[in-house]
């Protein structure tokens, strides 16, 4: 530690009693009065430094200056008519005035409302009064890196899509603006926390499949969307709504400008109705930005980003040139069904059977080899995810703290801290999971200390090695698991008949186990994608078939293998249905 100066003229707000109080919080007593006096001098010096920074003007990094658009940046609250699914948080119409490519030319894009869009508020899916005492949200002065890149590629940003409160729910009932509804069955979940992103893209897909006959039913939709994923928040909604949702390799897409849950699990990725759009969005968003400490020496520079659309085109051409065998690169593609993932608590028999049967049937039809593999440590994944991340979530998600790594946290993100009774009441009514995160942090500090979190993170390396070894030892290119453990279910009851709030466990009981097959790959960093693989009848609605998603996992930095495998799966369906 260095002390830059001992302030002489700074008017301090702390006294000797504060020194003793701070020491007591650390668990010791300062016995010598002279020691307490000396620490007071040192602490006043630190206080002066912090106040100096507090009084200076903030710095807007030029790389995050909002991308130039054809019109001024205005936004509005969507009307009920254009937003019947509650998929939109705010609406806008942003088009680049200086695009650098046409990869997304004219395509409509929804951006999850935990990702900064210059000129719009970022609600994090929660009450404005939780974020700011007066309930007035500041407008973002920055575009998240991915927003600028989407605009530069010709995409049209249609608005911020509804997300779950602080992104802390894998279902779709915790947003301040109300539940997000499934396009196929109102009152049923889309999954979360990228709930609005999935609802809008799924509605767009349904519109096109019905040749616009139901356009008035869904209001304004989006062709593609960006979501964030810390435990499955892209893949779970994609699974429930019949879409493709990609959580890329950790560090491939910069997270700069998005609200963090905790850095080691933060991912941004695309949600789309087809593989081509996933590939295009991945190419547009990927690549080092010089600001995100989540990126590693393995992260590609912009000119090194793989041409994912071209890789997908070449794979499809390769399949057709082999008279339907589907085998890429003159070798047998090998698929590993992860046995433990089908045994995870909460996975329904219909989902288990559908995923296993579809993977075996359609991959085999292309000439791929499907085998069973075992990774016993997979069952520990959710435990390690929780222990390795929950203690730090309160710091990042609730307090907006930084770490020792240089990072750019937008000044408008984050909640008022410390929490107060009003914040508690609002969060408990909206999403008590956030209060549980705060309490868990205090419990971890009191009863375990930081060593257990550190041990869990060391165990994450062991889990990563277990997945890598299983792929290597079994010679598999892709691992297959169920994605969401069930089909979409009804939203839970939020209020009792007398108008009082439902209990905490009535709300949170529905989310238990939803991410058990997805969250392990957030901590290990492997790329994973939900692929539509079948349907099942909705409870009490036998005429409504709700989607089932299959999760495919690849080697880190081999995200293109997911595209190839999904294309093979599609080919298998085509071959058997013809």
C-alpha positions in Angstrom: 0.0 0.0 0.0 1.1 3.5 -0.7 -0.1 6.7 1.0 0.1 9.6 -1.5 -0.2 12.4 1.0 -1.4 13.3 4.5 -4.1 15.8 3.9 -3.7 19.0 6.0 -6.6 21.2 4.9 -9.3 18.7 4.1 -12.4 19.0 6.4 -13.0 15.5 7.5 -16.3 13.9 8.4 -14.8 11.1 10.5 -13.5 11.1 14.0 -11.7 8.8 16.5 -14.9 7.0 17.3 -15.3 5.9 13.7 -11.9 4.3 13.8 -12.8 2.2 16.8 -16.1 1.3 15.2 -14.5 0.2 12.0 -12.0 -1.9 13.9 -14.8 -3.6 15.8 -16.5 -4.5 12.5 -13.3 -6.3 11.5 -13.3 -8.2 14.8 -10.5 -6.6 16.7 -9.9 -3.8 19.2 -7.3 -1.0 18.9 -5.7 -0.9 22.3 -3.3 2.0 22.1 -4.8 5.6 21.8 -1.8 6.6 19.7 -2.5 3.8 17.2 -6.1 4.9 16.9 -5.0 8.5 16.3 -2.5 7.5 13.6 -5.1 5.4 11.8 -7.4 8.4 11.9 -4.8 10.5 10.1 -4.4 7.7 7.5 -8.2 7.2 7.0 -8.7 11.0 6.7 -6.1 11.0 3.9 -8.1 8.2 2.2 -11.3 10.0 2.7 -9.9 13.1 1.0 -8.8 11.0 -2.0 -12.3 9.4 -2.3 -14.0 12.8 -2.0 -11.7 14.2 -4.6 -12.7 11.5 -7.1 -16.3 12.0 -6.2 -16.1 15.7 -7.0 -14.5 15.3 -10.4 -16.4 15.0 -13.7 -16.9 11.5 -15.0 -15.2 10.1 -18.1 -17.1 9.0 -21.1 -14.9 6.5 -23.0 -14.9 7.5 -26.7 -15.3 3.9 -27.7 -18.7 3.8 -26.1 -20.0 7.1 -27.5 -23.4 6.4 -28.9 -23.2 5.3 -32.5 -24.3 8.0 -35.0 -27.9 7.5 -36.1 -30.1 8.9 -38.8 -32.4 10.6 -36.3 -32.2 11.9 -32.8 -32.4 9.2 -30.1 -35.9 9.2 -28.7 -37.7 6.5 -26.9 -41.2 5.9 -25.7 -43.2 3.5 -23.5 -44.9 0.9 -25.9 -48.7 0.9 -26.2 -50.7 -2.1 -25.1 -51.6 -2.7 -28.7 -48.0 -3.0 -29.9 -46.9 -4.9 -26.8 -49.5 -7.5 -25.9 -46.9 -10.0 -24.7 -45.1 -7.4 -22.5 -42.0 -8.1 -24.5 -40.9 -4.5 -24.8 -39.6 -2.3 -22.0 -39.0 0.8 -24.2 -39.4 1.4 -27.9 -37.2 3.3 -30.3 -36.1 3.2 -33.9 -32.3 3.5 -34.2 -30.6 3.2 -37.6 -27.0 3.9 -38.3 -26.0 6.9 -40.4 -22.5 5.4 -40.9 -22.8 1.6 -41.1 -19.7 -0.3 -42.0 -21.3 -3.5 -43.2 -24.6 -4.9 -44.4 -24.6 -8.1 -42.3 -27.8 -7.0 -40.5 -29.1 -4.5 -43.1 -32.6 -3.6 -42.2 -33.0 -6.4 -39.7 -35.1 -5.6 -36.6 -33.2 -6.2 -33.3 -34.4 -6.2 -29.7 -31.8 -5.4 -27.0 -32.3 -6.9 -23.5 -33.0 -4.1 -20.9 -29.8 -4.7 -18.9 -27.7 -3.6 -21.9 -27.0 0.1 -22.4 -28.6 1.8 -25.3 -27.5 5.5 -25.6 -30.4 7.9 -25.0 -32.6 5.2 -23.3 -32.9 4.3 -19.6 -31.7 0.9 -18.5 -34.3 -0.5 -16.0 -32.7 -3.9 -15.2 -36.3 -5.2 -15.2 -37.0 -3.6 -11.8 -38.8 -0.7 -10.2 -37.3 2.7 -10.9 -37.6 3.4 -7.1 -35.2 0.5 -6.4 -32.6 2.0 -8.7 -33.1 5.7 -7.8 -34.8 7.0 -4.6 -36.9 9.5 -6.6 -37.8 6.9 -9.3 -36.3 9.0 -12.1 -33.9 7.0 -14.2 -31.0 8.6 -16.0 -30.6 8.0 -19.7 -27.6 6.1 -20.8 -24.7 8.1 -22.2 -23.1 5.1 -23.8 -23.9 2.4 -26.3 -22.8 -1.1 -25.1 -20.1 -2.4 -27.4 -22.6 -4.9 -28.9 -25.2 -2.2 -29.6 -22.7 -0.1 -31.5 -21.6 -3.2 -33.5 -25.2 -4.1 -34.4 -26.0 -0.6 -35.6 -22.7 -0.5 -37.6 -23.8 -3.7 -39.3 -27.0 -2.1 -40.4 -29.3 -3.5 -37.7 -32.3 -1.5 -36.7 -32.6 -1.3 -32.9 -36.3 -1.4 -32.2 -36.0 -1.0 -28.5 -35.1 -2.5 -25.1 -36.8 -5.9 -24.4 -38.3 -6.7 -21.1 -36.0 -8.6 -18.7 -36.5 -10.1 -15.3 -35.9 -8.1 -12.1 -32.1 -7.8 -11.9 -32.0 -10.7 -14.4 -32.3 -12.9 -11.3 -35.0 -15.4 -12.6 -35.0 -18.2 -15.2 -38.8 -17.7 -15.5 -40.8 -14.7 -16.7 -42.9 -13.3 -13.9 -40.6 -10.9 -12.0 -40.4 -7.8 -14.2 -41.6 -4.5 -12.8 -43.9 -4.1 -15.8 -45.5 -7.6 -15.2 -45.2 -11.1 -16.6 -44.0 -11.7 -20.1 -46.4 -14.0 -21.9 -45.6 -17.0 -24.2 -46.7 -16.3 -27.8 -48.4 -19.7 -28.0 -50.3 -19.5 -24.7 -50.9 -16.4 -22.7 -50.3 -16.8 -19.0 -47.4 -19.3 -19.6 -43.8 -18.5 -19.1 -41.3 -17.7 -21.9 -38.5 -18.4 -19.5 -36.0 -15.8 -18.3 -34.2 -13.7 -17.7 -34.1 -12.7 -21.4 -37.9 -13.1 -21.4 -38.8 -10.2 -23.7 -36.1 -11.0 -26.2 -37.4 -14.6 -26.6 -41.1 -13.5 -26.7 -40.5 -10.9 -29.4 -38.4 -13.2 -31.7 -40.8 -16.2 -31.2 -43.8 -14.0 -32.0 -42.0 -12.8 -35.2 -41.4 -16.4 -36.1 -45.0 -17.3 -35.6 -46.1 -14.3 -37.7 -44.0 -15.4 -40.6 -45.1 -19.1 -40.3 -48.7 -18.0 -40.5 -48.0 -15.5 -43.3 -48.8 -12.5 -41.2 -52.3 -13.7 -40.4 -51.7 -13.2 -36.7 -49.6 -9.9 -36.9 -52.3 -8.0 -35.0 -52.1 -10.6 -32.2 -48.5 -10.0 -31.3 -48.0 -6.3 -32.0 -44.5 -5.1 -32.8 -41.9 -7.9 -32.9 -38.2 -8.4 -33.6 -36.4 -10.7 -36.1 -33.4 -11.2 -33.8 -32.5 -10.3 -30.2 -29.6 -10.0 -27.8 -29.8 -11.6 -24.4 -27.5 -12.1 -21.4 -26.8 -15.4 -19.8 -25.4 -16.0 -16.3 -27.1 -19.4 -15.6 -29.1 -20.1 -18.7 -30.9 -16.8 -19.4 -30.5 -17.1 -23.1 -30.9 -20.8 -23.5 -33.9 -21.4 -21.1 -36.1 -18.8 -22.9 -35.0 -20.2 -26.3 -35.9 -23.7 -25.1 -39.4 -22.7 -23.9 -40.2 -20.7 -27.1 -38.8 -23.0 -29.8 -35.8 -20.7 -30.8 -32.1 -21.0 -31.1 -30.3 -19.3 -28.2 -26.5 -19.2 -28.0 -24.3 -18.7 -24.9 -20.9 -18.3 -26.6 -17.5 -19.2 -25.2 -16.7 -16.9 -22.3 -14.8 -13.9 -23.5 -15.8 -14.2 -27.2 -18.4 -11.4 -27.0 -17.5 -8.3 -25.0 -19.9 -7.6 -22.0 -19.0 -3.9 -21.8 -22.0 -1.7 -21.1 -24.2 -4.5 -19.7 -25.4 -4.9 -16.1 -23.3 -7.6 -14.5 -24.4 -10.3 -12.1 -20.8 -11.3 -11.4 -18.0 -11.2 -14.0 -17.0 -14.9 -14.2 -20.5 -15.9 -15.5 -21.5 -12.9 -17.6 -22.2 -13.7 -21.2 -24.0 -11.9 -24.0 -25.4 -13.8 -27.0 -28.0 -14.0 -29.8 -31.5 -15.4 -29.9 -33.0 -16.1 -33.3 -35.4 -18.4 -35.1 -32.8 -19.9 -37.4 -29.1 -20.8 -37.5 -28.1 -18.3 -40.2 -29.2 -15.4 -37.9 -27.3 -16.9 -35.0 -24.2 -17.1 -37.1 -24.5 -13.5 -38.4 -25.2 -12.1 -34.9 -22.2 -14.0 -33.5 -19.9 -12.5 -36.2 -21.2 -9.0 -35.7 -20.9 -9.0 -31.8 -17.7 -11.1 -31.3 -14.2 -9.8 -30.9 -12.0 -7.9 -28.4 -13.1 -4.4 -27.5 -10.2 -3.3 -25.2 -12.5 -2.6 -22.3 -13.9 -5.9 -21.0 -11.6 -7.7 -18.5 -13.6 -10.9 -19.1 -11.9 -11.1 -22.4 -8.7 -13.2 -22.5 -5.6 -13.6 -24.7 -7.6 -16.2 -26.5 -10.3 -13.7 -27.4 -10.0 -12.8 -31.1 -9.2 -9.3 -32.3 -11.9 -7.9 -34.6 -10.1 -8.9 -37.8 -9.6 -12.4 -36.4 -13.2 -13.1 -35.7 -14.2 -16.3 -37.6 -16.6 -15.9 -40.5 -19.4 -17.9 -38.8 -22.0 -17.4 -41.6 -19.5 -18.6 -44.1 -18.6 -21.6 -42.0 -22.3 -22.5 -41.7 -22.8 -22.1 -45.5 -19.8 -24.3 -46.2 -21.1 -27.0 -43.8 -24.5 -27.0 -45.4 -22.9 -27.2 -48.9 -20.7 -30.0 -47.7 -23.8 -31.9 -46.5 -25.6 -31.6 -49.8 -22.5 -32.5 -51.8 -22.3 -35.9 -49.9 -25.7 -37.1 -51.1 -27.3 -36.4 -47.8 -24.8 -38.2 -45.6 -24.2 -34.9 -43.7 -20.6 -35.9 -42.7 -18.4 -32.8 -42.5 -14.7 -32.7 -43.1 -14.5 -36.4 -44.3 -14.9 -37.7 -40.7 -17.7 -39.1 -38.6 -19.2 -36.4 -36.4 -19.6 -37.8 -32.8 -22.3 -36.8 -30.4 -22.2 -37.6 -26.7 -25.4 -37.9 -24.7 -24.5 -36.9 -21.2 -26.1 -39.5 -19.0 -26.0 -37.5 -15.8 -27.9 -34.6 -17.5 -30.9 -36.8 -18.1 -30.9 -37.7 -14.3 -30.9 -34.2 -13.0 -33.6 -33.5 -10.5 -36.6 -31.9 -12.2 -36.1 -33.1 -15.7 -39.5 -34.3 -16.8 -39.9 -37.7 -18.5 -41.3 -36.1 -21.6 -38.3 -33.8 -22.0 -35.8 -36.5 -21.3 -37.3 -38.9 -23.8 -37.8 -36.2 -26.5 -34.2 -34.9 -26.3 -32.7 -38.4 -26.2 -34.8 -39.8 -29.0 -34.5 -36.7 -31.2 -30.7 -36.5 -30.8 -30.3 -40.3 -31.5 -32.7 -40.3 -34.4 -31.8 -37.2 -36.3 -28.0 -37.2 -35.8 -27.8 -40.9 -36.7 -29.8 -40.2 -39.9 -26.9 -38.0 -41.1 -24.2 -40.6 -40.5 -23.1 -39.1 -37.2 -22.2 -41.4 -34.4 -24.3 -41.0 -31.2 -22.9 -42.5 -28.0 -23.7 -42.3 -24.3 -21.0 -40.6 -22.1 -20.7 -40.2 -18.4 -19.4 -37.1 -16.5 -20.3 -37.7 -12.8 -19.1 -34.3 -11.8 -21.8 -32.7 -14.0 -24.2 -33.2 -11.0 -21.9 -31.0 -8.9 -22.1 -28.2 -11.5 -25.1 -26.3 -9.9 -23.5 -26.5 -6.5 -20.2 -25.1 -7.7 -22.0 -22.4 -9.7 -23.8 -21.3 -6.5 -20.8 -21.4 -4.2 -18.4 -19.8 -6.7 -20.7 -16.9 -7.6 -23.5 -16.2 -5.1 -21.2 -14.4 -2.5 -20.0 -11.9 -5.1 -23.4 -11.3 -6.7 -24.5 -8.9 -4.0 -21.3 -6.8 -4.7 -21.8 -6.7 -8.5 -25.5 -7.1 -9.1 -26.8 -5.0 -6.2 -24.0 -2.6 -5.3 -22.3 -2.2 -8.7 -18.9 -2.7 -7.2 -15.8 -3.1 -9.3 -12.9 -5.6 -8.7 -9.2 -5.3 -9.0 -9.5 -5.7 -12.8 -9.8 -2.5 -14.8 -13.3 -2.3 -16.1 -15.7 0.3 -17.4 -19.0 0.2 -15.5 -21.5 2.7 -17.0 -22.4 5.3 -14.4 -26.2 5.0 -14.9 -26.4 1.3 -13.9 -26.9 0.0 -10.4 -29.3 0.3 -7.5 -29.4 2.7 -4.6 -27.2 1.3 -1.8 -27.4 0.5 1.0 -30.8 -1.0 0.7 -33.6 0.3 2.9 -37.0 -0.9 4.0 -38.7 0.5 0.8 -36.2 -1.4 -1.4 -36.8 -4.6 0.7 -40.6 -4.3 0.3 -40.5 -3.7 -3.4 -38.0 -6.4 -4.1 -39.8 -9.0 -1.9 -43.0 -8.3 -3.8 -41.3 -8.3 -7.2 -38.4 -10.8 -7.0 -37.3 -12.0 -3.5 -34.4 -13.8 -5.2 -32.5 -10.5 -5.1 -33.0 -10.2 -1.3 -31.8 -13.8 -1.0 -28.7 -12.9 -2.8 -28.0 -10.0 -0.4 -28.6 -12.3 2.6 -26.5 -15.1 1.2 -23.5 -12.7 0.9 -23.8 -11.8 4.6 -24.1 -15.4 5.6 -21.1 -16.4 3.5 -19.0 -13.7 5.0 -20.1 -14.5 8.6 -19.9 -18.3 8.6 -17.5 -19.2 5.8 -15.4 -16.3 4.8 -13.9 -15.9 1.3 -12.0 -19.2 1.4 -15.0 -21.3 0.4 -15.8 -19.2 -2.6 -12.2 -19.4 -3.7 -12.2 -23.2 -3.2 -15.4 -23.4 -5.3 -13.7 -21.5 -8.1 -10.7 -23.8 -8.0 -13.2 -26.7 -8.3 -14.6 -25.0 -11.4 -11.3 -25.7 -13.1 -11.7 -29.3 -12.2 -15.3 -29.3 -13.7 -14.0 -27.7 -16.9 -11.3 -30.3 -17.1 -13.9 -33.1 -16.6 -15.9 -31.8 -19.6 -12.8 -31.4 -21.7 -11.5 -34.9 -20.8 -14.8 -36.5 -21.5 -14.9 -34.9 -25.0 -11.3 -35.9 -25.7 -11.5 -39.4 -24.2 -14.7 -40.3 -26.0 -13.8 -38.5 -29.2 -17.0 -36.5 -29.2 -17.4 -33.2 -31.0 -20.6 -32.2 -29.1 -22.2 -33.0 -25.8 -26.0 -33.2 -25.7 -28.2 -32.5 -22.6 -31.8 -31.4 -22.0 -32.0 -27.6 -21.8 -35.0 -26.4 -19.8 -36.2 -29.4 -17.6 -39.8 -29.1 -18.6 -42.0 -27.4 -21.2 -43.2 -23.9 -20.4 -45.5 -23.7 -17.3 -48.0 -21.2 -16.1 -46.8 -18.1 -14.3 -47.0 -18.6 -10.5 -49.6 -16.8 -8.4 -48.3 -13.4 -7.5 -51.1 -12.3 -5.2 -53.6 -14.0 -2.9 -57.4 -13.5 -3.3 -57.3 -10.8 -0.6 -54.8 -8.8 -2.7 -51.8 -9.6 -0.5 -48.6 -10.8 -2.1 -48.0 -14.5 -2.4 -45.3 -16.0 -0.2 -41.7 -16.0 -1.1 -41.5 -19.7 -1.6 -44.7 -19.6 -3.7 -42.9 -17.3 -6.1 -39.4 -18.9 -6.0 -40.5 -22.5 -5.7 -41.2 -22.6 -9.4 -37.6 -21.7 -10.4 -35.9 -24.5 -8.4 -33.8 -26.7 -10.7 -34.6 -24.9 -13.9 -31.0 -24.1 -14.7 -29.3 -27.2 -13.4 -28.2 -28.4 -16.9 -27.3 -24.9 -18.1 -25.5 -23.1 -15.3 -22.4 -25.4 -15.2 -21.3 -24.1 -18.6 -21.5 -20.5 -17.4 -18.7 -21.2 -14.9 -16.6 -23.4 -17.2 -17.0 -21.1 -20.2 -17.9 -23.7 -22.8 -20.2 -22.6 -25.6 -23.7 -23.9 -25.4 -26.8 -23.5 -27.5 -30.5 -24.5 -27.2 -31.8 -26.2 -30.3 -35.5 -26.8 -30.9 -36.0 -30.6 -31.0 -39.7 -31.4 -30.3 -42.9 -30.4 -28.6 -45.3 -31.6 -25.9 -48.9 -30.8 -25.1 -49.4 -28.0 -22.6 -51.0 -28.9 -19.2 -54.8 -28.5 -19.5 -54.4 -27.3 -23.1 -54.1 -30.6 -25.1 -54.3 -28.7 -28.4 -51.3 -26.5 -27.7 -47.9 -28.0 -28.4 -45.1 -26.2 -26.5 -41.5 -26.4 -27.6 -38.7 -28.6 -26.1 -35.1 -27.5 -26.4 -32.0 -29.7 -26.7 -28.8 -28.2 -25.3 -25.6 -28.8 -27.3 -22.2 -28.0 -25.8 -18.9 -27.7 -27.6 -15.2 -27.1 -26.9 -14.2 -23.6 -25.8 -13.4 -21.3 -28.7 -15.1 -23.8 -31.1 -18.5 -22.1 -31.3 -18.7 -23.0 -34.9 -19.0 -26.7 -34.0 -22.4 -25.8 -32.5 -23.5 -24.3 -35.7 -22.4 -27.4 -37.7 -23.9 -29.8 -35.2 -27.3 -27.9 -35.3 -27.2 -27.9 -39.1 -26.6 -31.7 -39.0 -29.5 -32.1 -36.7 -31.7 -30.0 -39.0 -30.6 -32.2 -42.0 -31.5 -35.3 -40.1 -35.0 -34.1 -39.6 -35.3 -33.2 -43.2 -34.0 -36.6 -44.4 -36.5 -38.5 -42.2 -39.4 -36.3 -43.0 -39.1 -36.4 -46.7 
